[in-house]
């Protein structure tokens, strides 16, 4: 039996999202016409932070100069900053550590990157979709299927190709489709049940217990 994912409904884009986006971008000291790429999660190797840094480094110079990669979550940043230095993008990569303002950061960003090597689910993928944030995710993520179903971004096929991933990120940032992907995600948020896992799980447990009681009474 498949349960809904069960993300918090407060991740949906609020009515005052535009003001929240502006405030969050001001806090991050990001220009209005710059691109913010966001990664969220602990375990930087598993999450593929190195893949995202390589993709950032592959962007055409003009685009690269106005793009920032922000990584949120606990982990050792130093090895990845060393990678960024080698690829000459250290000034474009920022590690913020653990944060409790993920909803605001989802609004501040332009693309969520989830380039994981393996991921059973990837809840932040759904949180991004319902916030109207386009996603680029690897097919290794369980919830990548929601990116495809919602048409809210791109999925990088397995086996993973860094070259292909680089090309897809460039495509995302250079086409006019970001707005359409965002709108598709918001429609998906309004029409799909992505929030009721606790309630559905409780119903199923209740039904099982009810059947068990009936069987015991019948014996």
HUHU-V494618 format. One record per residue. RES is the residue in three letters. OMEGA is omega as a letter, one per 40 degrees, with the letter a starting at -180 (none if undefined). D_CENTER is the distance of its C-alpha to the mean C-alpha in Angstrom with 1 decimal. Layout:
# HUHU-V494618
{{RES/OMEGA/D_CENTER} {RES/OMEGA/D_CENTER}}
This chain:
# HUHU-V494618
{{UNK/a/25.5} {UNK/i/21.9} {UNK/i/20.5} {UNK/a/17.8} {UNK/i/14.5} {UNK/i/15.6} {UNK/a/12.8} {UNK/a/14.5} {UNK/i/15.7} {UNK/i/15.6} {UNK/i/11.9} {UNK/a/13.4} {UNK/i/14.1} {UNK/a/17.5} {UNK/a/20.6} {UNK/a/20.9} {UNK/a/17.3} {UNK/i/19.1} {UNK/i/21.0} {UNK/i/18.2} {UNK/a/16.3} {UNK/a/19.5} {UNK/a/20.3} {UNK/i/17.0} {UNK/i/17.4} {UNK/i/21.0} {UNK/i/20.3} {UNK/a/18.2} {UNK/i/21.2} {UNK/i/19.3} {UNK/a/21.4} {UNK/a/20.8} {UNK/i/20.8} {UNK/i/18.6} {UNK/i/15.1} {UNK/i/12.5} {UNK/a/9.7} {UNK/i/7.4} {UNK/a/6.6} {UNK/i/6.9} {UNK/i/9.3} {UNK/a/13.0} {UNK/a/14.8} {UNK/i/14.1} {UNK/i/16.1} {UNK/a/14.5} {UNK/i/11.0} {UNK/i/12.6} {UNK/i/12.8} {UNK/i/16.1} {UNK/a/14.7} {UNK/i/12.6} {UNK/i/15.7} {UNK/i/17.9} {UNK/i/16.0} {UNK/a/16.3} {UNK/a/20.0} {UNK/a/20.6} {UNK/i/20.0} {UNK/a/23.3} {UNK/a/24.9} {UNK/a/24.8} {UNK/a/21.1} {UNK/a/20.4} {UNK/a/22.5} {UNK/a/20.5} {UNK/i/17.0} {UNK/i/15.5} {UNK/i/12.9} {UNK/a/12.0} {UNK/a/11.2} {UNK/i/11.1} {UNK/a/12.7} {UNK/i/16.2} {UNK/i/17.6} {UNK/a/20.2} {UNK/a/19.2} {UNK/a/22.6} {UNK/a/22.4} {UNK/i/19.3} {UNK/i/21.1} {UNK/i/24.0} {UNK/a/22.1} {UNK/i/21.1} {UNK/i/24.7} {UNK/a/26.0} {UNK/i/23.9} {UNK/i/25.0} {UNK/a/21.7} {UNK/a/22.0} {UNK/a/22.4} {UNK/a/19.1} {UNK/a/17.0} {UNK/i/16.6} {UNK/a/15.9} {UNK/a/15.9} {UNK/i/16.3} {UNK/a/15.5} {UNK/i/14.9} {UNK/a/15.5} {UNK/a/14.3} {UNK/i/10.5} {UNK/a/11.2} {UNK/i/13.1} {UNK/i/10.7} {UNK/i/8.1} {UNK/a/11.4} {UNK/a/12.6} {UNK/i/10.1} {UNK/i/10.6} {UNK/i/7.8} {UNK/i/4.3} {UNK/i/5.7} {UNK/a/5.6} {UNK/a/9.4} {UNK/i/10.6} {UNK/i/14.3} {UNK/a/14.3} {UNK/a/12.1} {UNK/a/14.0} {UNK/a/11.2} {UNK/a/7.7} {UNK/a/7.7} {UNK/i/4.6} {UNK/i/3.7} {UNK/i/6.9} {UNK/i/6.8} {UNK/a/5.0} {UNK/a/7.5} {UNK/i/10.3} {UNK/a/10.0} {UNK/a/10.6} {UNK/i/7.8} {UNK/a/8.0} {UNK/i/5.7} {UNK/a/7.6} {UNK/i/7.6} {UNK/i/10.8} {UNK/i/13.1} {UNK/i/13.6} {UNK/a/10.6} {UNK/a/12.3} {UNK/i/9.9} {UNK/i/9.7} {UNK/i/12.8} {UNK/i/11.2} {UNK/i/9.8} {UNK/a/13.4} {UNK/a/15.1} {UNK/a/13.6} {UNK/a/14.0} {UNK/i/10.8} {UNK/a/10.2} {UNK/i/11.4} {UNK/i/11.7} {UNK/a/13.5} {UNK/i/16.5} {UNK/e/18.0} {UNK/a/20.1} {UNK/i/17.7} {UNK/i/19.4} {UNK/i/18.5} {UNK/i/20.6} {UNK/i/18.8} {UNK/i/15.3} {UNK/a/17.0} {UNK/a/18.6} {UNK/i/15.5} {UNK/i/13.8} {UNK/i/17.2} {UNK/a/17.5} {UNK/a/14.3} {UNK/a/15.7} {UNK/i/19.3} {UNK/i/19.4} {UNK/a/19.8} {UNK/a/17.1} {UNK/a/14.3} {UNK/i/16.1} {UNK/i/16.7} {UNK/i/13.2} {UNK/a/12.5} {UNK/i/15.6} {UNK/i/15.0} {UNK/a/11.8} {UNK/i/14.2} {UNK/i/16.9} {UNK/i/15.0} {UNK/a/14.3} {UNK/a/18.0} {UNK/a/19.4} {UNK/i/17.6} {UNK/a/18.2} {UNK/a/14.9} {UNK/a/16.5} {UNK/a/19.9} {UNK/a/19.6} {UNK/a/21.8} {UNK/a/24.4} {UNK/i/24.5} {UNK/i/24.8} {UNK/i/27.6} {UNK/a/29.3} {UNK/i/29.4} {UNK/i/30.8} {UNK/i/33.3} {UNK/i/34.4} {UNK/i/34.9} {UNK/i/37.0} {UNK/i/38.9} {UNK/a/39.8} {UNK/i/40.8} {UNK/i/43.1} {UNK/i/44.6} {UNK/a/45.4} {UNK/i/46.9} {UNK/a/49.0} {UNK/a/50.2} {UNK/none/51.4}}
